[in-house]
Amino acid sequence: MARVIAEKEDVIPLLAEVFRTYGFEGASLARISEGTKLGRGSIYHFFPGGKEEMAQAVLGHVDAWFRRHVFESLAEHEDAVAGIKAMFDDVSRYFLSGQRVCLVGVFALGNERDRFAVMVRDYFTAWIDALASALVRTGRKPKEARMLAEEVVGGIQGALVLARALDQTDVFADAMRRFQKRLLG
């Protein structure tokens, strides 16, 4: 049954869960309609560009959340150590302690990778850059900071996949603790 949603922004988190569950290719219009509880007409009213526009809006929404809560916090926190700790807390909260897959990662690995390559690359680059910058402010040399940032961001992504594959969220939580210890001692 269709429902009334007043704003396009209200639909985006619902679309995110559809894409997170089925991927871009598997997110059929029927599944999108079911997941958003919107009729096709309402969906196309909000997203006349179709599924591609929906995916761009979802990726933009994820990117905006991470920029506000993670990347900017890492870059602007006066105490770099506190900023890095906050990153781990916010990332754990966002991914529901490993229960939620990374939607940007889903898009990076699927057939749609090339279609959204710039958005995916910019998201991961911003995260790595922000973390590396914070690590430099803790006293790490730039090259070491960059390598550690790449290792940790990649490790977080891998821990999400592994937690889902094993259906054990403690895998993610344990990895997050190890990464934090590796960065902060």
N, C-alpha and C positions, 0 to 999 in steps of 0.2 A: 504494500500500500504506500502510495506517495505521501510525502509530508511537505510542509512549507518550511523553507529555510530562507530567512530574510537576506542574508549576506553571502556573497561568494566565499568570504573568509571562513564561514561556518562549514562549508563543504570540504575545504582542503584537508583538514585532519582526517575526515572520513575517507576521502580518496587515498590519503597516505596509507591507511590500513589496508585498503583493497590492493594497492600496488605492493605493499609490504608482504601481503599474503600470497598474491598470485603473480607478482612480477609485472612488467609492462605488457608483455605478449599475452599473458594469461588473464589480464584484467579486461575481460570482455565488457561490452556495454551492459549486458544483463547483470554481470557481477558488480559493476559500478553502480547500477541502479539499485541493486539489492543492498550493497554496502552503504550507500548514501541515503537510501529510502526516498530517492527522487525519481520522478518519471523522466523519460528521455528528453522531453521538451524542456524541462527545468535544467537538466544537465547541460544541454546545448545552449540554453539561455546564458548560463554562467560561463560556459567554455565553448564558444562557437568554433574554435579551432580543433575541437575534438580531443581525443585521448592525448595527443602530443601536447596540447596546451595544458591539459590537466596535469600531466607529468611535470611540465616546466613549473607550474604553480606549486606543486608538491615539493619539488626539489628546491625551489626558491624559499618555501616556507621552512624547510629543514635547515637550509643554509642560513636564513635569517636568525633562527633560534640559536644555532651554534655560534654565529658571529656575536650575538648579544650575550649569550651565557658562557661561552667557552673562549673564543678567539679574542674578543675585546677584554675579557677578564684577564687572560694571560698577558696581554699586551699592556694593559693599563694598571694592573694591580701594583701598587708601590712596593709591596713585599712579594718578590717573584716566587718564593717558596709557598706563600699563602695562595698565590694565584694558581700554582701547579696543583696544590691540594684541592682547591676549588674546582679545577678542571676534572679531576678524578671523581669528585662528588657529583658534579653536574652531569658528567658522562654516564656515571652509574645510574643516576636518576632518570636521565633521558632514555636509556636503553633498558629501563626497568630491571636493573641488576642482571642483565643478560637474557631476559625473557623476550626482548624485542630486537629484531634484526636491524641492521643499518640499511635504511632505504637507499642511501647513496651507494652503498656497497652492492646492493641488489642491481642497481642500474649500471654500475661499473662492470659487473660480471655477465649481464644478460646480452641478448642479441641487439638490444637498443643502445649498447655502449657508445657506438660512434655517434649516434643521434644526439646524445646528451654529454658527449666527451668534455666539452668546455666547462659545463656546470660541475661535473664530477671532479675534473682536474682542479678547478678553482677551489672547491670545498676542501679537498685533501691538502692542497698547497697552502691554503690559509691556515689550516690546523697545524701543519708541520712548521710553517714559518712562525706562527705565534708561540708554539711550544719551544722551538729552538731559541727564539728571542728571550723567552723567560729563562731558559737554561743558561744562556750567556750571562744574564743578569745574576745568576747564582754563582758565577765564577767559571763556568765551563768555557773552553775555547770554542770559537764558532764552528769549526769543522766537526768536533766531537758533539757539540750541541745538535747540529743538524742530523748527524747519524743517529743519535739517541732519539731525537724527535721522530724520525722516520721509523725506527725500530718500534717505538711505543705506539704510534698511531697504527702501524701495520699489525702490531701485536694485539691491540684492542679489537681491530677488525677480525683477526683470526680467532680471538677468544670468544667473540660473539658467535661466529660460525660454529666453533667447537661446542660451546654451551648449548646451542640449538640442536646440533647433530647428536649430542649425547643426552639431550634433555636433562642437563645438570647445570643449573644456574650458578652453582658454587664454582664451577670451572671459570666463569667470567669474574666472579668476585675475587677468587684466588689470584687470577692473572692481574687484576687491577691492583691488588695489594703488592704483588711482586714488582710491577712496573713502577709504582709509586716509591717503593723502597729502592729500586735501582736508580731512580732519578734523584731521590732526596736523601738516601742513606738511612 
